[in-house]
Structure formats: structure tokens, C-alpha cells
Amino acid sequence: QSALTQPRSVSGSPGQSVTISCTGTSSDVGDYKFVSWYQQHPGKAPKLMIYDVNERPSGVPDRFSGSKSGNTASLTISGLQAEDEADYYCCSYAGNYVFGTGTKVTVL
Amino acid sequence: QVQLVESGGGVVQPGRSLRLSCAASGFTFSSHGMHWVRQAPGKGLEWVAVISHDGSNKYYADSVKGRFTISRDNSKNTLYLQMKSLRTEDMAVYYCAKGKDEYIVGTTPFDYWGQGTLVTVSS
């Protein structure tokens, strides 16, 4: 399976909203509701931010939300904060697991 | 609290073997599927393997199938990854990760991750 496609980078000012797309195929993102999103700060382990397309684990701020349409999933960060600057990876179950290419979020 | 601590990484020559370990605590280890995920330097995440809660089911990425073996010892709350015939492209930080839902080996996300152990493959 090929990696899911994400934009290399997105940026926004504090308080703004940014959306990261994650494009797969009808065999992965399009076929399953099991899309998750992970945040990774430099030198740190990934952290689960969204699972099952739009579910938030306890402790994750409600500024983070997920959605899916067809073969593309999206992560939206509303009210961007400095601590949101990190790499973000989507992941889809597709028989096995396939990750996205990763997106660097920069807070201007 | 959930803790996952990897060990066993290091420098190894191409073609040689290495075994990674992941010591788990803070949850009922024997109830959860466990994964290995790796990240090459400066690159993205790549899922490597998963093992069911009781060790009866194991699945691998095509890139490691036949060379890597995932296993677990529920009496020791420890996950393992035996890596053989290592290649330069296997060089990465290897993370162990816990499956979120009990008794499910696929579909469930990775809700806790260790800090990783670095495997360097070089002659």
C-alpha cells in the first residue's frame, strides 16, 4: 500500500483555523471509518489526537476535529495555538495500517 | 499511568540481527494488541507489525515480512521484535504502541507510544 497523501506544510496565525487533508483511495480511507490522526513534536513520540475519523480521546482539546469525505480525511485545528506547531500524520486501517506522508504545521 | 519503554536498539551491520524489547506498565497488557511502528531519520511513520493480545495472531508490513518476528510475553508484560537480515533501509527509530481497544488486533488506533529506540544499520 502507498502512503496516504498529505500537504507538506500548512501555516496559520494564532487564533486562526487550519485544515490538513489526507488523501487515500477507495481501498483505505474511502473504505473504512478507521482514520486516526497523530501529533508529533520534534524528538518526541507521536500522540493520538483523533480516531475513528472524528472521535477525540480524553484530554485532547476540542479545537481538534476530524472529518471524512470520500477518499479524503481532514483534520481541522481551530483557534490555533503556539503549542500546536508540530508534525501531523493521518493513518488509515486498510487490512493493515497505512500512514500519511506527514504535514508540518507552523504557527506564524 | 501507561508506560511503554523500548530497549535493544543500537548499531548493527547489514545482514545481522537485533532484538528489540518494550516493557509495558500501567494497563492490562494481556488484553491489548501491540504494535511496532518505525520512523526513519527525517521521514514519516511506517507501521511494522501487530500482535494480538494473546499472541495468536500476527501481521506484518510487506517491507519486513519474512525477516521480522513480533512476539510477546504476557507474564513479563513485554513486547519483542526480532529483526533478521537487517538492511540499511531498516534504520529508524522503532516505537512500540498500544492498541486502544481490548482484544482487537486490527482497526483500533495506537493510543499510547513509547519514546522509541534507534536502530542504526551501517557497515
gemmi code that builds the backbone of each chain (N, CA, C; Angstrom):
import gemmi

chains = {
    "A": [
        ("GLN", (0.827, -1.204, 0.000), (0.000, 0.000, 0.000), (0.862, 1.255, 0.000)),
        ("SER", (0.450, 2.258, -0.755), (1.178, 3.511, -0.792), (0.751, 4.391, 0.368)),
        ("ALA", (1.673, 5.257, 0.774), (1.363, 6.197, 1.846), (0.237, 7.125, 1.420)),
        ("LEU", (-0.560, 7.521, 2.385), (-1.625, 8.492, 2.133), (-0.984, 9.855, 1.870)),
        ("THR", (-1.624, 10.665, 1.054), (-1.040, 11.936, 0.644), (-1.519, 13.101, 1.513)),
        ("GLN", (-0.546, 13.773, 2.104), (-0.819, 14.974, 2.905), (-0.013, 16.142, 2.335)),
        ("PRO", (-0.485, 17.384, 2.546), (0.344, 18.532, 2.145), (1.600, 18.560, 3.000)),
        ("ARG", (2.679, 19.017, 2.409), (3.940, 19.016, 3.151), (3.878, 19.955, 4.346)),
        ("SER", (3.207, 21.092, 4.160), (3.139, 22.065, 5.246), (1.883, 22.914, 5.148)),
        ("VAL", (1.427, 23.384, 6.279), (0.360, 24.371, 6.371), (0.744, 25.333, 7.478)),
        ("SER", (0.226, 26.534, 7.413), (0.558, 27.518, 8.437), (-0.639, 28.417, 8.712)),
        ("GLY", (-0.605, 29.033, 9.885), (-1.657, 29.953, 10.262), (-1.231, 30.794, 11.444)),
        ("SER", (-1.896, 31.886, 11.634), (-1.614, 32.761, 12.765), (-2.368, 32.267, 13.990)),
        ("PRO", (-1.900, 32.629, 15.171), (-2.628, 32.250, 16.384), (-4.095, 32.672, 16.295)),
        ("GLY", (-4.967, 31.761, 16.680), (-6.392, 32.039, 16.659), (-7.091, 31.637, 15.369)),
        ("GLN", (-6.313, 31.469, 14.303), (-6.907, 31.058, 13.032), (-7.164, 29.558, 13.022)),
        ("SER", (-7.805, 29.107, 11.942), (-8.042, 27.680, 11.739), (-7.203, 27.177, 10.566)),
        ("VAL", (-6.716, 25.956, 10.694), (-6.026, 25.319, 9.589), (-6.633, 23.923, 9.403)),
        ("THR", (-6.611, 23.469, 8.155), (-7.124, 22.142, 7.840), (-6.068, 21.365, 7.074)),
        ("ILE", (-5.844, 20.139, 7.506), (-4.881, 19.253, 6.858), (-5.662, 18.143, 6.165)),
        ("SER", (-5.375, 17.939, 4.897), (-6.055, 16.885, 4.155), (-5.207, 15.613, 4.132)),
        ("CYS", (-5.875, 14.513, 3.920), (-5.238, 13.199, 3.898), (-5.957, 12.380, 2.827)),
        ("THR", (-5.323, 12.233, 1.679), (-5.991, 11.608, 0.543), (-5.487, 10.198, 0.312)),
        ("GLY", (-6.415, 9.283, 0.289), (-6.093, 7.890, 0.031), (-6.864, 7.386, -1.164)),
        ("THR", (-7.323, 6.159, -1.054), (-8.058, 5.526, -2.143), (-9.317, 4.853, -1.599)),
        ("SER", (-10.073, 4.265, -2.490), (-11.279, 3.556, -2.087), (-10.951, 2.268, -1.338)),
        ("SER", (-9.674, 1.902, -1.291), (-9.258, 0.693, -0.571), (-8.803, 0.984, 0.854)),
        ("ASP", (-8.617, 2.240, 1.181), (-8.203, 2.568, 2.546), (-9.127, 3.631, 3.133)),
        ("VAL", (-8.798, 4.906, 2.979), (-9.608, 5.960, 3.598), (-11.076, 5.864, 3.182)),
        ("GLY", (-11.303, 5.601, 1.916), (-12.665, 5.568, 1.394), (-13.475, 4.373, 1.832)),
        ("ASP", (-12.792, 3.334, 2.322), (-13.485, 2.081, 2.618), (-13.683, 1.838, 4.104)),
        ("TYR", (-13.012, 2.600, 4.929), (-13.055, 2.348, 6.367), (-13.319, 3.641, 7.145)),
        ("LYS", (-13.966, 3.484, 8.298), (-14.154, 4.637, 9.175), (-12.984, 4.751, 10.157)),
        ("PHE", (-11.953, 3.902, 9.969), (-10.862, 3.838, 10.950), (-9.699, 4.723, 10.537)),
        ("VAL", (-9.949, 6.037, 10.541), (-8.905, 7.013, 10.259), (-8.522, 7.694, 11.566)),
        ("SER", (-7.246, 7.780, 11.820), (-6.752, 8.432, 13.028), (-5.708, 9.473, 12.659)),
        ("TRP", (-5.475, 10.392, 13.609), (-4.510, 11.474, 13.416), (-3.571, 11.531, 14.617)),
        ("TYR", (-2.280, 11.768, 14.341), (-1.251, 11.806, 15.366), (-0.459, 13.101, 15.261)),
        ("GLN", (-0.175, 13.658, 16.417), (0.660, 14.857, 16.527), (2.036, 14.435, 17.014)),
        ("GLN", (3.064, 14.990, 16.398), (4.424, 14.654, 16.824), (5.267, 15.918, 16.908)),
        ("HIS", (5.698, 16.241, 18.107), (6.645, 17.332, 18.296), (8.046, 16.799, 18.058)),
        ("PRO", (8.990, 17.667, 17.677), (10.345, 17.228, 17.351), (10.979, 16.418, 18.482)),
        ("GLY", (11.494, 15.265, 18.134), (12.170, 14.412, 19.105), (11.258, 13.691, 20.074)),
        ("LYS", (9.969, 13.796, 19.861), (9.005, 13.170, 20.772), (8.235, 12.056, 20.073)),
        ("ALA", (7.563, 11.249, 20.886), (6.716, 10.198, 20.339), (5.406, 10.790, 19.811)),
        ("PRO", (4.812, 10.157, 18.842), (3.501, 10.610, 18.367), (2.445, 10.520, 19.462)),
        ("LYS", (1.415, 11.351, 19.320), (0.293, 11.374, 20.255), (-1.011, 11.281, 19.474)),
        ("LEU", (-1.895, 10.412, 19.922), (-3.190, 10.245, 19.265), (-4.064, 11.474, 19.507)),
        ("MET", (-4.562, 12.070, 18.418), (-5.390, 13.263, 18.524), (-6.841, 13.014, 18.102)),
        ("ILE", (-7.027, 12.171, 17.098), (-8.357, 11.856, 16.576), (-8.352, 10.380, 16.174)),
        ("TYR", (-9.450, 9.685, 16.423), (-9.579, 8.306, 15.940), (-10.985, 8.096, 15.402)),
        ("ASP", (-11.150, 7.026, 14.643), (-12.444, 6.724, 14.019), (-13.020, 7.954, 13.317)),
        ("VAL", (-12.176, 8.600, 12.549), (-12.493, 9.792, 11.735), (-12.692, 11.057, 12.555)),
        ("ASN", (-13.538, 11.005, 13.588), (-13.908, 12.244, 14.269), (-14.050, 12.126, 15.778)),
        ("GLU", (-13.495, 11.091, 16.363), (-13.562, 10.922, 17.817), (-12.292, 11.457, 18.462)),
        ("ARG", (-12.476, 12.148, 19.585), (-11.350, 12.729, 20.305), (-11.090, 11.958, 21.580)),
        ("PRO", (-9.849, 11.527, 21.818), (-9.534, 10.890, 23.106), (-9.684, 11.909, 24.230)),
        ("SER", (-9.909, 11.416, 25.430), (-9.997, 12.332, 26.550), (-8.682, 13.084, 26.702)),
        ("GLY", (-8.792, 14.368, 26.990), (-7.610, 15.193, 27.183), (-7.182, 15.962, 25.945)),
        ("VAL", (-7.698, 15.588, 24.793), (-7.382, 16.332, 23.567), (-8.357, 17.504, 23.450)),
        ("PRO", (-7.846, 18.704, 23.272), (-8.727, 19.886, 23.209), (-9.737, 19.775, 22.069)),
        ("ASP", (-10.927, 20.345, 22.292), (-11.961, 20.259, 21.264), (-11.680, 21.193, 20.085)),
        ("ARG", (-10.518, 21.859, 20.113), (-10.078, 22.642, 18.947), (-9.711, 21.709, 17.790)),
        ("PHE", (-9.460, 20.470, 18.123), (-9.086, 19.484, 17.116), (-10.333, 18.697, 16.707)),
        ("SER", (-10.565, 18.637, 15.396), (-11.710, 17.893, 14.897), (-11.354, 17.192, 13.596)),
        ("GLY", (-12.064, 16.105, 13.328), (-11.788, 15.338, 12.131), (-13.045, 15.098, 11.321)),
        ("SER", (-12.840, 14.848, 10.039), (-13.957, 14.558, 9.148), (-13.446, 13.723, 7.977)),
        ("LYS", (-14.388, 13.241, 7.182), (-14.008, 12.454, 6.008), (-15.065, 12.627, 4.935)),
        ("SER", (-14.586, 12.714, 3.702), (-15.483, 12.743, 2.556), (-14.853, 11.929, 1.436)),
        ("GLY", (-15.506, 10.867, 1.078), (-14.950, 10.004, 0.043), (-13.602, 9.443, 0.452)),
        ("ASN", (-12.616, 9.647, -0.394), (-11.280, 9.111, -0.132), (-10.371, 10.081, 0.616)),
        ("THR", (-10.915, 11.199, 1.083), (-10.109, 12.214, 1.764), (-10.616, 12.479, 3.175)),
        ("ALA", (-9.693, 12.345, 4.122), (-9.968, 12.699, 5.507), (-9.316, 14.045, 5.796)),
        ("SER", (-9.816, 14.716, 6.814), (-9.287, 16.040, 7.151), (-9.193, 16.217, 8.658)),
        ("LEU", (-8.179, 16.940, 9.081), (-8.010, 17.355, 10.470), (-8.056, 18.874, 10.484)),
        ("THR", (-8.919, 19.428, 11.302), (-9.014, 20.872, 11.449), (-8.596, 21.275, 12.852)),
        ("ILE", (-7.724, 22.256, 12.925), (-7.327, 22.840, 14.196), (-7.909, 24.245, 14.225)),
        ("SER", (-8.829, 24.460, 15.133), (-9.454, 25.777, 15.273), (-8.777, 26.529, 16.414)),
        ("GLY", (-8.736, 27.839, 16.309), (-8.113, 28.618, 17.374), (-6.674, 28.195, 17.592)),
        ("LEU", (-5.912, 28.236, 16.528), (-4.530, 27.751, 16.526), (-3.725, 28.365, 17.673)),
        ("GLN", (-2.952, 27.520, 18.340), (-2.101, 27.973, 19.432), (-0.652, 27.596, 19.149)),
        ("ALA", (0.253, 28.282, 19.803), (1.684, 28.067, 19.567), (2.081, 26.611, 19.770)),
        ("GLU", (1.487, 25.965, 20.754), (1.852, 24.576, 21.069), (1.334, 23.573, 20.035)),
        ("ASP", (0.525, 24.055, 19.102), (0.036, 23.174, 18.041), (1.066, 22.999, 16.936)),
        ("GLU", (2.128, 23.793, 16.969), (3.177, 23.664, 15.957), (3.860, 22.306, 16.126)),
        ("ALA", (3.719, 21.468, 15.100), (4.196, 20.087, 15.166), (3.968, 19.435, 13.806)),
        ("ASP", (4.418, 18.194, 13.701), (4.088, 17.371, 12.540), (2.822, 16.577, 12.838)),
        ("TYR", (1.996, 16.412, 11.817), (0.749, 15.668, 11.961), (0.683, 14.568, 10.902)),
        ("TYR", (0.291, 13.389, 11.342), (0.189, 12.241, 10.454), (-1.208, 11.645, 10.527)),
        ("CYS", (-1.789, 11.370, 9.376), (-3.013, 10.593, 9.364), (-2.654, 9.115, 9.235)),
        ("CYS", (-3.599, 8.269, 9.544), (-3.393, 6.836, 9.459), (-4.727, 6.175, 9.171)),
        ("SER", (-4.727, 5.250, 8.244), (-5.951, 4.525, 7.928), (-5.722, 3.032, 8.053)),
        ("TYR", (-6.721, 2.351, 8.590), (-6.686, 0.900, 8.555), (-7.120, 0.469, 7.158)),
        ("ALA", (-6.388, -0.482, 6.581), (-6.700, -0.942, 5.229), (-6.275, -2.403, 5.103)),
        ("GLY", (-6.763, -3.190, 6.031), (-6.259, -4.560, 6.121), (-5.057, -4.576, 7.038)),
        ("ASN", (-4.116, -3.717, 6.734), (-3.046, -3.356, 7.651), (-3.172, -1.856, 7.895)),
        ("TYR", (-2.119, -1.230, 8.364), (-2.197, 0.205, 8.636), (-1.308, 0.957, 7.648)),
        ("VAL", (-1.816, 2.084, 7.150), (-1.017, 2.935, 6.284), (-1.056, 4.360, 6.814)),
        ("PHE", (0.121, 4.967, 6.918), (0.231, 6.335, 7.403), (0.274, 7.315, 6.238)),
        ("GLY", (-0.038, 8.567, 6.566), (0.135, 9.640, 5.614), (1.579, 10.099, 5.567)),
        ("THR", (1.864, 10.958, 4.613), (3.226, 11.449, 4.392), (3.654, 12.485, 5.420)),
        ("GLY", (2.699, 13.016, 6.171), (3.024, 13.962, 7.231), (2.906, 15.411, 6.792)),
        ("THR", (2.443, 16.244, 7.700), (2.282, 17.677, 7.453), (2.871, 18.472, 8.592)),
        ("LYS", (3.713, 19.423, 8.264), (4.270, 20.302, 9.294), (3.353, 21.505, 9.446)),
        ("VAL", (2.857, 21.708, 10.638), (2.016, 22.864, 10.944), (2.875, 23.923, 11.604)),
        ("THR", (2.882, 25.096, 11.003), (3.652, 26.220, 11.524), (2.701, 27.302, 12.010)),
        ("VAL", (2.941, 27.767, 13.228), (2.158, 28.871, 13.783), (2.954, 30.150, 13.576)),
        ("LEU", (2.422, 31.032, 12.768), (3.162, 32.239, 12.369), (3.308, 33.245, 13.503)),
    ],
    "B": [
        ("GLN", (-0.168, 5.250, 35.396), (-0.298, 5.716, 34.035), (0.415, 4.745, 33.087)),
        ("VAL", (-0.037, 4.744, 31.848), (0.537, 3.843, 30.858), (1.972, 4.246, 30.562)),
        ("GLN", (2.856, 3.248, 30.596), (4.253, 3.473, 30.221), (4.699, 2.372, 29.283)),
        ("LEU", (5.390, 2.761, 28.227), (5.990, 1.833, 27.282), (7.447, 2.243, 27.122)),
        ("VAL", (8.352, 1.327, 27.431), (9.776, 1.652, 27.397), (10.494, 0.665, 26.491)),
        ("GLU", (10.968, 1.165, 25.357), (11.689, 0.333, 24.395), (13.167, 0.248, 24.760)),
        ("SER", (13.779, -0.840, 24.354), (15.216, -1.020, 24.534), (15.720, -1.982, 23.471)),
        ("GLY", (17.034, -2.059, 23.355), (17.640, -3.026, 22.446), (18.184, -2.439, 21.161)),
        ("GLY", (17.928, -1.164, 20.931), (18.454, -0.548, 19.722), (19.965, -0.403, 19.778)),
        ("GLY", (20.549, -0.078, 18.643), (21.994, 0.093, 18.586), (22.478, 0.068, 17.152)),
        ("VAL", (23.789, -0.051, 17.020), (24.408, -0.099, 15.693), (24.637, -1.556, 15.307)),
        ("VAL", (24.220, -1.904, 14.120), (24.347, -3.278, 13.642), (24.727, -3.252, 12.169)),
        ("GLN", (25.502, -4.239, 11.749), (25.919, -4.318, 10.345), (24.799, -4.877, 9.480)),
        ("PRO", (24.763, -4.512, 8.225), (23.775, -5.103, 7.311), (23.878, -6.616, 7.307)),
        ("GLY", (22.720, -7.251, 7.305), (22.671, -8.710, 7.306), (22.620, -9.333, 8.683)),
        ("ARG", (22.921, -8.546, 9.714), (22.906, -9.087, 11.067), (21.525, -8.980, 11.697)),
        ("SER", (21.424, -9.423, 12.943), (20.145, -9.474, 13.661), (20.169, -8.584, 14.892)),
        ("LEU", (18.977, -8.274, 15.370), (18.826, -7.456, 16.569), (17.454, -7.741, 17.147)),
        ("ARG", (17.336, -7.733, 18.468), (16.032, -7.926, 19.100), (15.698, -6.715, 19.955)),
        ("LEU", (14.540, -6.146, 19.687), (14.036, -5.022, 20.467), (13.050, -5.529, 21.510)),
        ("SER", (12.993, -4.816, 22.620), (12.035, -5.126, 23.676), (11.239, -3.882, 24.022)),
        ("CYS", (10.053, -4.084, 24.550), (9.206, -2.983, 25.001), (8.542, -3.419, 26.300)),
        ("ALA", (8.941, -2.793, 27.399), (8.368, -3.102, 28.702), (7.152, -2.230, 28.949)),
        ("ALA", (6.024, -2.872, 29.252), (4.759, -2.159, 29.411), (4.314, -2.153, 30.870)),
        ("SER", (3.663, -1.074, 31.269), (3.094, -0.985, 32.608), (1.943, 0.002, 32.602)),
        ("GLY", (1.113, -0.072, 33.646), (0.027, 0.881, 33.801), (-1.273, 0.494, 33.127)),
        ("PHE", (-1.316, -0.698, 32.527), (-2.558, -1.181, 31.917), (-2.484, -2.711, 31.873)),
        ("THR", (-3.588, -3.330, 31.546), (-3.634, -4.789, 31.470), (-3.050, -5.210, 30.133)),
        ("PHE", (-1.756, -5.480, 30.144), (-1.002, -5.769, 28.911), (-1.633, -6.925, 28.150)),
        ("SER", (-2.051, -7.953, 28.851), (-2.548, -9.167, 28.212), (-3.900, -8.989, 27.527)),
        ("SER", (-4.487, -7.802, 27.618), (-5.796, -7.557, 26.995), (-5.710, -6.744, 25.709)),
        ("HIS", (-4.510, -6.297, 25.364), (-4.398, -5.373, 24.239), (-3.449, -5.869, 23.149)),
        ("GLY", (-3.866, -5.671, 21.890), (-2.933, -5.862, 20.802), (-1.831, -4.817, 20.894)),
        ("MET", (-0.649, -5.165, 20.408), (0.503, -4.272, 20.482), (1.174, -4.179, 19.117)),
        ("HIS", (1.726, -3.008, 18.858), (2.287, -2.722, 17.541), (3.736, -2.257, 17.643)),
        ("TRP", (4.448, -2.410, 16.543), (5.705, -1.717, 16.306), (5.511, -0.783, 15.111)),
        ("VAL", (5.969, 0.450, 15.280), (5.923, 1.467, 14.230), (7.312, 2.083, 14.163)),
        ("ARG", (7.798, 2.346, 12.963), (9.148, 2.903, 12.853), (9.146, 4.221, 12.084)),
        ("GLN", (10.241, 4.954, 12.288), (10.392, 6.254, 11.643), (11.855, 6.435, 11.269)),
        ("ALA", (12.129, 6.379, 9.983), (13.486, 6.615, 9.501), (13.868, 8.063, 9.767)),
        ("PRO", (15.140, 8.347, 9.910), (15.586, 9.718, 10.224), (15.030, 10.740, 9.250)),
        ("GLY", (14.322, 11.728, 9.779), (13.770, 12.788, 8.950), (12.593, 12.384, 8.086)),
        ("LYS", (12.077, 11.176, 8.296), (10.995, 10.671, 7.454), (9.717, 10.470, 8.260)),
        ("GLY", (8.693, 9.940, 7.595), (7.405, 9.741, 8.227), (7.299, 8.415, 8.969)),
        ("LEU", (6.114, 8.176, 9.496), (5.860, 6.962, 10.255), (5.519, 5.804, 9.322)),
        ("GLU", (5.959, 4.620, 9.703), (5.659, 3.402, 8.944), (5.265, 2.304, 9.924)),
        ("TRP", (4.075, 1.768, 9.766), (3.641, 0.649, 10.587), (4.449, -0.591, 10.222)),
        ("VAL", (4.856, -1.360, 11.248), (5.730, -2.509, 11.024), (5.014, -3.833, 11.274)),
        ("ALA", (4.387, -3.955, 12.454), (3.795, -5.243, 12.812), (2.826, -5.076, 13.974)),
        ("VAL", (1.924, -6.035, 14.105), (0.979, -6.072, 15.226), (0.857, -7.507, 15.716)),
        ("ILE", (0.611, -7.642, 17.013), (0.361, -8.950, 17.606), (-0.895, -8.850, 18.462)),
        ("SER", (-1.727, -9.859, 18.401), (-2.964, -9.859, 19.182), (-2.660, -9.995, 20.665)),
        ("HIS", (-3.670, -9.790, 21.479), (-3.488, -9.755, 22.928), (-2.897, -11.049, 23.476)),
        ("ASP", (-3.234, -12.166, 22.829), (-2.768, -13.460, 23.334), (-1.646, -14.042, 22.483)),
        ("GLY", (-1.179, -13.292, 21.502), (-0.078, -13.751, 20.661), (-0.472, -14.696, 19.543)),
        ("SER", (-1.759, -14.961, 19.390), (-2.184, -15.966, 18.424), (-2.240, -15.436, 16.989)),
        ("ASN", (-2.302, -14.135, 16.841), (-2.363, -13.534, 15.506), (-1.283, -12.481, 15.360)),
        ("LYS", (-0.600, -12.529, 14.239), (0.485, -11.595, 13.963), (0.391, -11.159, 12.502)),
        ("TYR", (0.606, -9.874, 12.272), (0.559, -9.338, 10.919), (1.730, -8.399, 10.718)),
        ("TYR", (2.223, -8.362, 9.474), (3.441, -7.616, 9.182), (3.276, -6.740, 7.947)),
        ("ALA", (4.031, -5.659, 7.912), (4.152, -4.884, 6.680), (4.932, -5.704, 5.669)),
        ("ASP", (4.624, -5.506, 4.409), (5.317, -6.256, 3.357), (6.825, -6.035, 3.405)),
        ("SER", (7.238, -4.850, 3.834), (8.660, -4.496, 3.820), (9.483, -5.311, 4.813)),
        ("VAL", (8.824, -5.932, 5.791), (9.570, -6.688, 6.814), (9.146, -8.152, 6.892)),
        ("LYS", (8.128, -8.511, 6.135), (7.601, -9.879, 6.199), (8.689, -10.886, 5.854)),
        ("GLY", (8.812, -11.905, 6.689), (9.823, -12.929, 6.479), (11.161, -12.617, 7.132)),
        ("ARG", (11.366, -11.381, 7.561), (12.629, -11.005, 8.211), (12.429, -10.636, 9.675)),
        ("PHE", (11.286, -10.048, 10.003), (10.985, -9.610, 11.371), (9.941, -10.532, 11.988)),
        ("THR", (10.056, -10.732, 13.307), (9.075, -11.523, 14.044), (8.665, -10.766, 15.295)),
        ("ILE", (7.371, -10.565, 15.426), (6.842, -9.919, 16.624), (6.388, -10.999, 17.598)),
        ("SER", (6.627, -10.773, 18.873), (6.201, -11.734, 19.889), (5.955, -10.992, 21.192)),
        ("ARG", (5.391, -11.683, 22.155), (5.122, -11.065, 23.449), (5.183, -12.108, 24.547)),
        ("ASP", (5.472, -11.642, 25.752), (5.448, -12.489, 26.938), (4.538, -11.794, 27.936)),
        ("ASN", (3.305, -12.252, 28.024), (2.340, -11.598, 28.898), (2.680, -11.769, 30.378)),
        ("SER", (3.467, -12.768, 30.709), (3.872, -12.944, 32.109), (4.894, -11.889, 32.520)),
        ("LYS", (5.570, -11.322, 31.517), (6.573, -10.293, 31.787), (6.131, -8.904, 31.298)),
        ("ASN", (4.926, -8.812, 30.774), (4.424, -7.538, 30.225), (5.410, -6.931, 29.233)),
        ("THR", (5.905, -7.760, 28.357), (6.939, -7.318, 27.430), (6.621, -7.732, 25.995)),
        ("LEU", (6.860, -6.802, 25.102), (6.700, -6.999, 23.656), (8.089, -7.066, 23.031)),
        ("TYR", (8.218, -7.878, 21.988), (9.506, -8.041, 21.332), (9.379, -7.844, 19.826)),
        ("LEU", (10.525, -7.497, 19.223), (10.629, -7.510, 17.767), (11.993, -8.092, 17.416)),
        ("GLN", (11.987, -9.299, 16.869), (13.223, -9.923, 16.404), (13.429, -9.519, 14.950)),
        ("MET", (14.550, -8.905, 14.682), (14.842, -8.419, 13.336), (16.045, -9.169, 12.775)),
        ("LYS", (15.874, -9.776, 11.619), (16.950, -10.514, 10.976), (17.235, -9.925, 9.593)),
        ("SER", (18.399, -10.281, 9.065), (18.773, -9.814, 7.716), (18.534, -8.322, 7.559)),
        ("LEU", (19.048, -7.568, 8.521), (18.790, -6.124, 8.519), (19.407, -5.434, 7.319)),
        ("ARG", (18.691, -4.435, 6.827), (19.112, -3.661, 5.670), (19.294, -2.210, 6.076)),
        ("THR", (19.985, -1.455, 5.263), (20.173, -0.042, 5.585), (18.835, 0.686, 5.651)),
        ("GLU", (17.869, 0.226, 4.858), (16.557, 0.878, 4.874), (15.732, 0.561, 6.119)),
        ("ASP", (16.230, -0.348, 6.974), (15.562, -0.624, 8.246), (15.999, 0.348, 9.337)),
        ("MET", (16.972, 1.186, 9.026), (17.474, 2.133, 10.018), (16.364, 3.125, 10.363)),
        ("ALA", (16.043, 3.207, 11.656), (14.911, 4.025, 12.086), (14.824, 4.041, 13.609)),
        ("VAL", (14.013, 4.942, 14.114), (13.551, 4.847, 15.494), (12.350, 3.909, 15.492)),
        ("TYR", (12.405, 2.918, 16.365), (11.323, 1.942, 16.473), (10.510, 2.237, 17.729)),
        ("TYR", (9.222, 2.452, 17.521), (8.299, 2.714, 18.617), (7.420, 1.492, 18.853)),
        ("CYS", (7.172, 1.169, 20.106), (6.082, 0.252, 20.375), (4.860, 1.095, 20.722)),
        ("ALA", (3.693, 0.589, 20.368), (2.457, 1.332, 20.562), (1.351, 0.381, 20.989)),
        ("LYS", (0.501, 0.873, 21.843), (-0.603, 0.075, 22.394), (-1.866, 0.260, 21.552)),
        ("GLY", (-2.536, -0.837, 21.251), (-3.835, -0.752, 20.602), (-4.868, -0.249, 21.591)),
        ("LYS", (-5.694, 0.673, 21.140), (-6.612, 1.344, 22.077), (-7.657, 0.400, 22.682)),
        ("ASP", (-8.235, -0.438, 21.861), (-9.361, -1.247, 22.332), (-8.913, -2.650, 22.704)),
        ("GLU", (-9.500, -3.172, 23.763), (-9.138, -4.506, 24.216), (-9.548, -5.567, 23.198)),
        ("TYR", (-8.689, -6.564, 23.075), (-8.975, -7.778, 22.312), (-9.146, -7.557, 20.806)),
        ("ILE", (-8.856, -6.384, 20.323), (-8.965, -6.093, 18.886), (-7.569, -5.957, 18.313)),
        ("VAL", (-7.286, -6.684, 17.255), (-5.944, -6.649, 16.693), (-5.856, -5.718, 15.495)),
        ("GLY", (-6.943, -5.443, 14.844), (-6.921, -4.511, 13.719), (-7.910, -3.408, 13.963)),
        ("THR", (-7.875, -2.385, 13.167), (-8.807, -1.247, 13.175), (-8.609, -0.285, 14.339)),
        ("THR", (-8.197, -0.773, 15.501), (-8.098, 0.141, 16.641), (-6.848, 1.003, 16.525)),
        ("PRO", (-6.909, 2.273, 16.910), (-5.743, 3.156, 16.775), (-4.702, 2.894, 17.863)),
        ("PHE", (-3.602, 3.624, 17.765), (-2.498, 3.499, 18.724), (-2.647, 4.619, 19.754)),
        ("ASP", (-3.059, 4.282, 20.981), (-3.365, 5.346, 21.926), (-2.217, 5.719, 22.851)),
        ("TYR", (-1.222, 4.869, 22.978), (-0.014, 5.217, 23.736), (1.210, 4.702, 22.988)),
        ("TRP", (2.271, 5.511, 23.052), (3.508, 5.185, 22.354), (4.674, 5.272, 23.332)),
        ("GLY", (5.676, 4.447, 23.114), (6.912, 4.612, 23.847), (7.730, 5.742, 23.249)),
        ("GLN", (8.903, 5.984, 23.827), (9.784, 7.049, 23.340), (10.674, 6.590, 22.190)),
        ("GLY", (10.676, 5.319, 21.928), (11.413, 4.811, 20.778), (12.837, 4.387, 21.091)),
        ("THR", (13.348, 3.496, 20.242), (14.734, 3.074, 20.335), (15.316, 3.115, 18.925)),
        ("LEU", (16.516, 3.657, 18.803), (17.122, 3.885, 17.490), (17.912, 2.667, 17.032)),
        ("VAL", (17.611, 2.220, 15.838), (18.363, 1.143, 15.206), (19.139, 1.740, 14.038)),
        ("THR", (20.451, 1.592, 14.088), (21.317, 2.090, 13.029), (21.935, 0.900, 12.307)),
        ("VAL", (21.726, 0.832, 11.018), (22.275, -0.268, 10.220), (23.379, 0.307, 9.336)),
        ("SER", (24.588, -0.070, 9.656), (25.717, 0.503, 8.938), (26.921, -0.419, 9.044)),
        ("SER", (27.683, -0.469, 7.979), (28.900, -1.280, 7.992), (30.079, -0.462, 8.511)),
    ],
}
model = gemmi.Model(1)
for chain_id, residues in chains.items():
    chain = gemmi.Chain(chain_id)
    for i, (resn, *xyz) in enumerate(residues, 1):
        res = gemmi.Residue()
        res.name, res.seqid = resn, gemmi.SeqId(i, " ")
        for name, pos in zip(("N", "CA", "C"), xyz):
            atom = gemmi.Atom()
            atom.name, atom.element = name, gemmi.Element(name[0])
            atom.pos, atom.b_iso = gemmi.Position(*pos), 0.0
            res.add_atom(atom)
        chain.add_residue(res)
    model.add_chain(chain)
structure = gemmi.Structure()
structure.add_model(model)
structure.setup_entities()
